[in-house]
Amino acid sequence: MIRLMTKSKEMLIAIWITLLLLSFLYFSPSFEGASEKLEKVSEIMKLVIVRHEPEIVTIKVKVLRADMGISANFTGNETNYELKPVKGAFIVIGRHTPIITPHIIRIPRSCGFTGNDGIAILRVPKGNTTLMIAENARYHESSDFWKTSITVDENKTFIVKIFLYRLKPMKIIVYGNPFKLKTPITLSFNLPTVGRYYVGYPSIFYYDIWRNLRFYRGDLNSSIILRNPVQAYNMTRMSYSTEYPGGTPIDESLEVDGPTAYVIPTVSYLPVERIILEEEAS
């Protein structure tokens, strides 16, 4: 009802401007240059355009994830997995990601979070646009959003299937020095051979020289002391800035806090994801 009233108001304004221009043309004291006036009226009329509101439709976005475990020998075509709903994924429809800083907060109009069933129901403009998904809403930089082009239509469901692989390192090099506050480490990984993959931040579990079990992730400022590696097993963070072909070797170099005694190869890993988008009628 409100939208209809807005359109009617815009139409009345356009008609009023048209009548005003015509009265200026025909009731002018002098008809000299009438053709020029008519031409001016025609040019101005081209600018009197009633704004067209895009059609708004309802869609569903369903996010599912399969945790493929941890291994150094994934092929990418494993068939033993279970897709589970992802709760709390941040869904954005449009071209702009959120901006959240101490001074600026910009939240896109067409956005929402997935529920327990992994589904977000959104009202969005019909047509070609961009679907963006952040699996963990705590991270909202541009690289935290997986992005793809979609065509929005009424009652469409977009199903996003995420396959998470934790890759064990093929090789670990620790550049130990007891007199330095940081220990450089290089880890080598091989992506699964089949498919294309996004690469996240490496997660390292290690003991320092005081036998403290520590966890460090590539984007953190410092390491965390743990009692058990299970505490940080699910603390993954992805980066969707680059997609790599299967079989690509990946070397990660980083520095961890304190003199390092031992990096645990069985639980340290590089998270990578293969993502598949499917569409169906709701």
Secondary structure, DSSP 8 states (H G I E B T S, - for coil): -HHHHHHHHHHHHHHHHHHHHHHHHHS-S--TTHHHHHHHHHHHHHH--------EEEEEEEEEEEEEEEES---S-------EE-TT-EEEESS---EE-SS-EE--SSEEE--TTSEEEEEEESEEEEEEEESSTT--SGGGSEEEEEEE-TTEEEEEEEEEEEE--SEEEE---TT-SEEEEEEEEE--SSSEEEE---EEEEEETT--EEEEETT-SS-EEES-GGGGTT------S-EEETT-EEEEEEEEES-EEEE-TTT-BEEEEEEEEEEEE-
